[in-house]
Amino acid sequence: MNSVLIIDDEKEICESIKMILEYENYQVDYSNSSKEGLEKFFLNDFSCLLLDIQMPEMNGFEVLKKIKENNSNSSVIIISAHGSIENAIKATKLGAFDFIEKPIDRDKLLISVRNAIDQFNLLTENKEIKKTLHPEGKILGESNAIKNILEVIERVAPIDTRVLITGENGTGKELVARAIHNKSLRKDKPFVEVNCAAIPNELIESELFGHEKGSFTGAFQQRIGKFELANKGTIFLDEVGDMSLQAQAKVLRAIEDSKIERVGGTKKIEVDVRIISATNKNLKEEIEKGNFREDLYHRLNVIPIHVPPLRERTEDIIVLVNHFSNEITSKLKKSQVKFSEEVIKFLQSLPWSGNIRELRNAIERIIILTDKKEILKKDIEFLFPSSKTSLGDIIDTSNSFQEFKDKSEKAFIIKQLKANDWNISKTAEVLEIQRSHLYNKMKKYGIEKEE
């Protein structure tokens, strides 16, 4: 659909652009408030957004940043009377598709909007193709925990029972959900993901169940909700513990009746969906706090699957390291690298609070920054200054801002000394301080070369 939203605090400009675009058969809406406009954008599926920079409530760059943080495919065109090179560069860095100066040239506007919508359609199409070609990331590991999870997936996938996946962020809960769907009888039907934590509470019902045109302020057009989109397939409610109580009640009703009702609508719509949920929260504790409905918990938790953190299954690290290494070197067109046994043991000793996601980032960082065919422990230690002292540890153990600054400075100096093989002159040069000053800092913090 060729739908365009304009956010500009000047009504005359909005109406002028709207008239031009509607004459070319675009569906157009506008808002003179950046906050109201942002709400309209998230409530409706716009292909393109025309966005002014200078607005009183929230400037265009702030609006653009929020849109891109939401991983939207919609193309954003900045329109501004302040057409400086700096603004154009900033807009591009933030992900804008184009930058048009005011007063707006009609032909340039039409060309830019047409190209922006073409890009939106292409990105949307590519996204769907990728889902078809690469529907499932492989669950890797040789630990008993992973073997048990894979066994449960094989058993429950063909049965339309609800599954609740628990575990810390980055452990791979989405992979488990996709694996269940891809091994189920619904594998050829949609797999629709909803990140309940990323959607504002006032919009979650519209996201899940859709809304009718004009049902509330900002409901510019009818919207089909995720439950309808997932009909005959699977809906994955990620971070379900962050869902509002009102939305929880409607999800419970949808489970019981197999019917949903759009916001502002009166018609009951039958939906046939399999529900898989995931959370990093302890839902029993959330029930005690009054944040989660106990009846919904029991409905969702028919088959529980817990994905343990990486620190509890360190035997999987070698498998993951080899996989990520091959994947990353291939992507970067570099020769394959070998991780020594001492490096693997070192990686297994780290806490990995970000779990698999953090490990993959670390492997990519190592491959980019250490240009060696065999990676040794001494080659990578400087990349892990937090292996002994993390920022969280520093914060937790500091009783004053001065103490926090001292501990942070000490950790940073140690990191740089290690990176420069404890060469005082070279480290002082990197830190841009005198050698005597560095010696004084080392004495102050009791820093000595590690044997």
FIPATOR-144238 format. One record per residue (C-alpha): residue in one letter; x, y, z. Coordinates in Angstrom, 3 decimals, always signed. Layout:
<sites>
  aa         X         Y         Z
   A         X         Y         Z
...
</sites>
This chain:
<sites>
  aa         X         Y         Z
   M    +0.000    +0.000    +0.000
   N    +1.346    +3.428    -0.974
   S    +0.575    +5.245    +2.271
   V    +2.427    +8.365    +3.397
   L    +2.492   +10.201    +6.725
   I    +3.631   +13.837    +7.018
   I    +4.850   +15.217   +10.364
   D    +5.365   +18.985   +10.226
   D    +4.235   +21.693   +12.651
   E    +3.212   +23.943    +9.734
   K    -0.334   +22.991    +8.698
   E    -0.145   +24.779    +5.340
   I    +2.885   +22.737    +4.281
   C    +1.186   +19.481    +5.310
   E    -1.961   +20.311    +3.354
   S    +0.053   +21.366    +0.306
   I    +2.071   +18.128    +0.253
   K    -1.076   +16.089    +0.934
   M    -2.809   +17.638    -2.085
   I    +0.176   +16.905    -4.368
   L    +0.485   +13.284    -3.253
   E    -3.246   +12.501    -3.221
   Y    -3.455   +13.719    -6.826
   E    -0.944   +10.937    -7.601
   N    -3.159    +8.374    -5.796
   Y    -1.126    +8.114    -2.597
   Q    -2.994    +7.606    +0.666
   V    -1.910   +10.489    +2.907
   D    -2.333   +11.577    +6.500
   Y    -0.528   +14.263    +8.470
   S    +0.078   +15.568   +11.973
   N    +1.267   +18.959   +13.222
   S    +2.547   +17.400   +16.453
   S    +5.668   +15.234   +16.526
   K    +4.377   +13.138   +19.442
   E    +0.944   +12.631   +17.896
   G    +2.592   +11.907   +14.548
   L    +4.856    +9.277   +16.094
   E    +1.813    +7.602   +17.631
   K    +0.036    +7.625   +14.255
   F    +3.109    +6.107   +12.632
   F    +3.251    +3.188   +15.063
   L    -0.500    +2.606   +14.848
   N    -0.607    +2.342   +11.057
   D    +1.455    +0.683    +8.355
   F    +2.886    +3.654    +6.457
   S    +5.278    +3.002    +3.580
   C    +6.871    +6.445    +3.772
   L    +7.243    +9.262    +6.308
   L    +7.918   +12.913    +5.434
   L    +9.467   +14.495    +8.502
   D   +10.344   +18.093    +9.416
   I   +13.392   +18.796   +11.627
   Q   +12.458   +21.900   +13.613
   M    +9.410   +21.075   +15.763
   P    +8.615   +22.204   +19.308
   E    +7.850   +18.958   +21.197
   M   +10.398   +16.648   +19.651
   N   +12.669   +17.459   +16.721
   G   +12.794   +15.377   +13.565
   F   +16.075   +13.693   +14.446
   E   +14.592   +12.436   +17.729
   V   +11.531   +11.104   +15.905
   L   +13.729    +9.422   +13.272
   K   +15.852    +7.793   +15.970
   K   +12.778    +6.324   +17.701
   I   +11.476    +4.953   +14.407
   K   +14.777    +3.272   +13.537
   E   +15.093    +1.845   +17.071
   N   +11.808    +0.065   +16.363
   N   +13.424    -1.620   +13.304
   S   +10.847    -0.162   +10.945
   N   +11.274    -0.735    +7.193
   S    +9.393    +2.477    +6.412
   S   +11.399    +4.991    +4.379
   V   +11.882    +8.389    +6.040
   I   +12.395   +11.564    +4.010
   I   +13.561   +14.643    +5.924
   I   +12.010   +17.936    +4.768
   S   +13.544   +21.094    +6.181
   A   +14.093   +24.784    +5.572
   H   +17.441   +24.324    +7.324
   G   +19.118   +22.509    +4.467
   S   +22.671   +22.474    +5.764
   I   +25.188   +19.787    +4.837
   E   +25.510   +18.930    +8.549
   N   +21.769   +18.227    +8.820
   A   +21.801   +16.126    +5.657
   I   +24.747   +14.061    +6.921
   K   +23.149   +13.600   +10.344
   A   +19.853   +12.520    +8.776
   T   +21.638    +9.970    +6.574
   K   +23.590    +8.553    +9.525
   L   +20.342    +8.105   +11.449
   G   +18.886    +6.143    +8.538
   A   +16.906    +8.726    +6.507
   F   +16.245    +7.761    +2.890
   D   +16.458   +11.292    +1.495
   F   +16.721   +14.967    +2.466
   I   +14.573   +17.612    +0.716
   E   +14.940   +21.356    +1.232
   K   +12.025   +23.768    +1.634
   P   +10.397   +25.299    -0.341
   I    +9.633   +21.852    -1.742
   D    +9.946   +21.241    -5.451
   R    +6.951   +19.203    -6.641
   D    +8.874   +17.003    -9.091
   K   +11.650   +16.263    -6.607
   L    +9.061   +15.394    -3.965
   L    +7.262   +12.929    -6.232
   I   +10.499   +11.265    -7.363
   S   +11.779   +10.943    -3.794
   V    +8.486    +9.537    -2.462
   R    +8.229    +7.074    -5.357
   N   +11.796    +5.833    -4.783
   A   +11.280    +5.686    -1.006
   I    +8.182    +3.516    -1.387
   D    +9.970    +1.303    -3.918
   Q   +12.717    +0.767    -1.329
   F   +10.139    +0.002    +1.368
   N    +8.441    -2.579    -0.857
   L   +11.803    -4.142    -1.743
   L   +12.899    -4.406    +1.894
   T    +9.559    -5.910    +2.869
   E    +9.760    -8.426    +0.026
   N   +13.366    -9.367    +0.906
   K   +12.393    -9.853    +4.526
   E    +9.687   -12.314    +3.530
   I   +12.049   -14.138    +1.136
   K   +14.671   -14.498    +3.897
   K   +12.054   -15.969    +6.209
   T   +11.236   -18.536    +3.537
   L   +14.834   -19.403    +2.638
   H   +16.260   -19.298    +6.169
   P   +13.340   -20.118    +8.428
   E   +15.380   -21.618   +11.228
   G   +18.675   -20.840   +12.893
   K   +20.367   -24.022   +14.041
   I   +20.380   -24.744   +17.776
   L   +23.986   -25.676   +18.514
   G   +25.461   -27.444   +21.511
   E   +26.505   -30.776   +22.953
   S   +25.509   -30.217   +26.566
   N   +22.820   -32.360   +28.166
   A   +20.665   -29.243   +28.514
   I   +20.665   -28.607   +24.746
   K   +20.122   -32.300   +23.970
   N   +17.099   -32.316   +26.290
   I   +15.677   -29.166   +24.657
   L   +16.075   -30.667   +21.177
   E   +14.317   -33.838   +22.355
   V   +11.390   -31.831   +23.771
   I   +11.133   -29.840   +20.518
   E   +10.854   -33.078   +18.507
   R    +8.081   -34.313   +20.798
   V    +5.944   -31.180   +21.082
   A    +6.396   -29.664   +17.598
   P    +3.763   -31.838   +15.811
   I    +1.179   -31.231   +18.568
   D    -0.732   -27.922   +18.762
   T    +0.032   -27.416   +22.429
   R    +1.119   -24.107   +23.961
   V    +4.772   -23.721   +24.982
   L    +6.376   -21.280   +27.436
   I   +10.118   -20.737   +26.931
   T   +12.075   -19.165   +29.792
   G   +15.655   -17.981   +30.034
   E   +17.899   -14.939   +30.198
   N   +18.280   -12.487   +27.335
   G   +20.486   -13.807   +24.539
   T   +20.106   -17.504   +25.357
   G   +18.260   -18.319   +22.118
   K   +14.591   -18.452   +23.120
   E   +13.475   -17.263   +19.675
   L   +15.505   -20.047   +18.020
   V   +13.634   -22.596   +20.116
   A   +10.279   -21.045   +19.152
   R   +11.159   -21.063   +15.446
   A   +12.418   -24.644   +15.657
   I    +9.079   -25.747   +17.135
   H    +7.168   -23.948   +14.366
   N    +9.404   -25.278   +11.582
   K    +8.965   -28.872   +12.759
   S    +5.207   -28.490   +13.247
   L    +2.298   -29.203   +10.891
   R    +1.968   -25.399   +10.574
   K    +5.464   -24.920    +9.127
   D    +4.121   -23.682    +5.769
   K    +1.953   -21.068    +7.479
   P    +3.047   -17.735    +9.058
   F    +5.326   -17.444   +12.071
   V    +4.447   -14.041   +13.549
   E    +6.614   -12.567   +16.288
   V    +5.449    -9.917   +18.762
   N    +7.985    -8.307   +21.106
   C    +5.695    -7.347   +23.976
   A    +8.462    -5.338   +25.691
   A    +9.071    -3.106   +22.668
   I    +5.459    -1.967   +22.206
   P    +3.998    +0.783   +24.447
   N    +1.176    -0.456   +26.701
   E    -1.374    +1.810   +25.027
   L    -0.596    +0.243   +21.631
   I    -0.203    -3.445   +22.525
   E    -3.904    -4.299   +22.035
   S    -3.922    -2.717   +18.581
   E    -0.717    -4.598   +17.731
   L    -2.153    -7.950   +18.828
   F    -5.782    -7.661   +17.747
   G    -5.822    -4.817   +15.199
   H    -8.195    -1.852   +15.124
   E   -10.932    -0.359   +13.002
   K   -10.503    +2.908   +11.135
   G   -11.458    +5.883   +13.315
   S   -11.751    +3.781   +16.481
   F    -9.494    +6.231   +18.332
   T    -7.286    +9.245   +17.684
   G    -4.576    +8.255   +15.240
   A    -6.423    +5.219   +13.824
   F    -6.075    +6.519   +10.258
   Q    -6.936    +3.212    +8.635
   Q    -8.015    -0.299    +9.519
   R    -5.180    -2.410   +10.877
   I    -4.971    -6.197   +10.934
   G    -3.513    -7.457   +14.214
   K    -0.835   -10.095   +14.729
   F    -3.351   -12.772   +15.771
   E    -5.147   -12.451   +12.425
   L    -1.857   -12.370   +10.510
   A    -0.831   -15.605   +12.268
   N    -4.086   -17.412   +11.420
   K    -3.410   -21.119   +10.712
   G    +0.193   -20.525   +11.819
   T    +2.101   -19.661   +15.011
   I    +2.204   -16.475   +17.067
   F    +5.310   -15.979   +19.199
   L    +4.710   -13.709   +22.191
   D    +8.258   -12.713   +23.108
   E    +8.800   -11.083   +26.536
   V    +5.202   -11.934   +27.444
   G    +5.929   -10.965   +31.059
   D    +5.958    -7.301   +29.976
   M    +2.411    -7.364   +28.604
   S    -0.155    -5.111   +30.324
   L    -2.876    -6.730   +32.457
   Q    -5.579    -5.443   +30.084
   A    -3.891    -7.069   +27.098
   Q    -3.376   -10.257   +29.137
   A    -7.144   -10.459   +29.704
   K    -7.795   -10.221   +25.960
   V    -5.162   -12.855   +25.157
   L    -6.781   -15.170   +27.712
   R   -10.165   -14.602   +26.072
   A    -8.669   -15.283   +22.650
   I    -7.249   -18.581   +23.915
   E   -10.572   -19.623   +25.458
   D   -12.832   -18.576   +22.541
   S   -10.446   -18.915   +19.575
   K   -11.880   -15.538   +18.577
   I   -10.594   -11.970   +18.706
   E   -12.169    -8.552   +18.379
   R   -10.410    -5.571   +16.828
   V   -10.128    -2.407   +18.921
   G   -13.229    -0.336   +18.143
   G   -14.893    -3.272   +16.418
   T   -17.921    -5.388   +17.335
   K   -17.380    -8.375   +15.063
   K   -15.914   -11.585   +16.495
   I   -13.183   -12.946   +14.220
   E   -12.241   -16.623   +14.416
   V    -8.512   -17.298   +14.616
   D    -6.675   -20.595   +14.578
   V    -3.212   -19.960   +16.021
   R    -0.654   -21.858   +18.006
   I    +0.757   -19.727   +20.830
   I    +4.404   -19.952   +21.865
   S    +5.512   -17.529   +24.582
   A    +8.866   -16.535   +26.010
   T   +10.060   -14.452   +28.931
   N   +13.200   -13.585   +30.852
   K   +11.125   -12.912   +33.966
   N   +10.039   -15.241   +36.769
   L    +6.309   -15.263   +36.073
   K    +5.460   -16.833   +39.432
   E    +7.066   -13.844   +41.140
   E    +5.238   -11.504   +38.754
   I    +1.947   -13.202   +39.723
   E    +2.681   -12.587   +43.424
   K    +3.394    -8.920   +42.647
   G    +0.097    -8.624   +40.785
   N    +1.795    -8.006   +37.437
   F    +0.738   -11.218   +35.682
   R    -2.503   -13.174   +35.617
   E    -2.237   -16.623   +37.156
   D    -4.961   -18.059   +34.886
   L    -3.080   -16.871   +31.780
   Y    +0.180   -18.305   +33.142
   H    -1.381   -21.770   +33.447
   R    -2.843   -21.459   +29.938
   L    +0.525   -20.582   +28.405
   N    +2.676   -22.913   +30.499
   V    +1.420   -26.254   +29.149
   I    +4.898   -27.303   +28.016
   P    +7.700   -25.406   +29.806
   I   +11.134   -25.204   +28.186
   H   +13.972   -23.530   +30.090
   V   +17.029   -22.429   +28.133
   P   +19.951   -22.219   +30.605
   P   +22.516   -19.395   +30.426
   L   +25.816   -20.018   +28.646
   R   +27.783   -20.007   +31.928
   E   +25.859   -23.140   +32.970
   R   +26.709   -25.061   +29.794
   T   +30.293   -24.087   +29.061
   E   +30.878   -27.298   +27.075
   D   +28.789   -25.702   +24.302
   I   +31.202   -22.779   +23.946
   I   +33.688   -24.664   +21.751
   V   +30.878   -25.658   +19.352
   L   +29.565   -22.101   +19.220
   V   +33.033   -20.569   +18.796
   N   +33.809   -22.814   +15.815
   H   +30.417   -22.104   +14.241
   F   +30.625   -18.319   +14.688
   S   +34.247   -18.308   +13.539
   N   +33.407   -20.071   +10.257
   E   +30.354   -17.877    +9.730
   I   +32.190   -14.594   +10.400
   T   +35.357   -15.375    +8.407
   S   +33.175   -16.366    +5.468
   K   +31.178   -13.131    +5.736
   L   +34.344   -11.023    +5.983
   K   +36.076   -13.034    +3.238
   K   +38.982   -13.836    +5.580
   S   +40.944   -17.062    +6.045
   Q   +39.607   -19.403    +8.679
   V   +41.180   -19.078   +12.103
   K   +41.964   -21.565   +14.828
   F   +41.280   -20.865   +18.500
   S   +43.880   -22.456   +20.779
   E   +42.859   -24.673   +23.666
   E   +43.915   -22.021   +26.202
   V   +41.654   -19.466   +24.456
   I   +38.691   -21.839   +24.662
   K   +39.363   -22.386   +28.385
   F   +39.667   -18.639   +28.868
   L   +36.358   -18.037   +27.069
   Q   +34.747   -20.769   +29.166
   S   +35.850   -18.936   +32.327
   L   +33.998   -15.731   +31.456
   P   +30.500   -14.988   +32.860
   W   +28.799   -14.132   +29.509
   S   +25.986   -12.075   +30.993
   G   +24.786   -11.436   +27.421
   N   +24.930   -15.174   +26.668
   I   +25.187   -16.408   +23.048
   R   +24.622   -12.947   +21.578
   E   +27.571   -11.585   +23.575
   L   +29.776   -14.559   +22.615
   R   +29.103   -14.047   +18.902
   N   +29.983   -10.340   +19.172
   A   +33.202   -11.274   +20.983
   I   +34.243   -13.755   +18.273
   E   +33.610   -11.159   +15.571
   R   +35.659    -8.606   +17.535
   I   +38.549   -11.075   +17.920
   I   +38.600   -11.971   +14.206
   I   +38.547    -8.318   +13.126
   L   +41.122    -7.015   +15.607
   T   +43.582    -9.913   +15.731
   D   +44.890   -10.699   +12.264
   K   +46.241   -14.186   +13.035
   K   +45.527   -17.687   +11.804
   E   +45.868   -19.154   +15.298
   I   +44.480   -17.137   +18.191
   L   +46.366   -17.393   +21.497
   K   +45.241   -16.170   +24.895
   K   +47.755   -13.314   +24.947
   D   +46.288   -12.065   +21.648
   I   +42.832   -11.471   +23.090
   E   +43.160   -10.638   +26.796
   F   +43.229    -6.903   +26.102
   L   +39.813    -7.263   +24.443
   F   +38.308    -8.541   +27.698
   P   +39.128    -5.953   +30.381
   S   +35.978    -6.997   +32.175
   S   +37.087   -10.620   +32.556
   K   +38.113    -9.840   +36.133
   T   +36.339    -6.598   +36.858
   S   +33.122    -5.642   +35.079
   L   +31.512    -2.226   +34.976
   G   +28.659    -3.687   +36.984
   D   +31.108    -4.853   +39.662
   I   +32.666    -1.384   +39.782
   I   +29.272    +0.267   +40.182
   D   +28.068    -2.228   +42.796
   T   +31.190    -1.926   +44.956
   S   +31.582    +1.863   +44.756
   N   +30.244    +3.909   +47.661
   S   +30.882    +7.306   +46.076
   F   +31.332    +8.886   +42.650
   Q   +35.042    +9.455   +43.388
   E   +35.508    +5.796   +44.266
   F   +33.752    +4.798   +41.037
   K   +36.035    +7.098   +39.010
   D   +39.162    +5.712   +40.701
   K   +38.174    +2.089   +40.086
   S   +37.247    +2.838   +36.469
   E   +40.556    +4.625   +35.861
   K   +42.477    +1.738   +37.399
   A   +40.691    -0.814   +35.195
   F   +41.332    +1.290   +32.082
   I   +45.053    +1.718   +32.860
   I   +45.461    -2.037   +33.420
   K   +43.709    -2.686   +30.090
   Q   +46.094    -0.354   +28.233
   L   +49.181    -1.761   +29.975
   K   +48.189    -5.276   +28.919
   A   +47.495    -4.114   +25.376
   N   +51.014    -2.670   +25.178
   D   +52.773    -5.623   +26.885
   W   +53.370    -3.514   +30.031
   N   +55.578    -1.111   +28.111
   I   +55.349    +2.029   +30.288
   S   +56.577    +4.478   +27.650
   K   +54.250    +3.159   +24.956
   T   +51.257    +3.072   +27.330
   A   +51.923    +6.639   +28.494
   E   +52.038    +7.714   +24.844
   V   +48.704    +6.008   +24.131
   L   +47.150    +7.600   +27.217
   E   +48.681   +10.958   +26.227
   I   +50.235   +11.502   +29.662
   Q   +53.822   +11.777   +30.911
   R   +55.649    +8.610   +31.966
   S   +56.101    +9.962   +35.485
   H   +52.359   +10.625   +35.675
   L   +51.617    +7.025   +34.690
   Y   +54.084    +5.728   +37.320
   N   +52.276    +7.847   +39.938
   K   +48.910    +6.425   +38.869
   M   +50.252    +2.858   +39.055
   K   +51.635    +3.538   +42.526
   K   +48.363    +5.158   +43.641
   Y   +46.284    +2.153   +42.531
   G   +48.835    -0.525   +43.433
   I   +49.139    -1.727   +39.844
   E   +51.916    -4.257   +39.279
   K   +52.812    -6.349   +36.261
   E   +51.078    -9.712   +36.301
   E   +53.360   -12.710   +36.075
</sites>
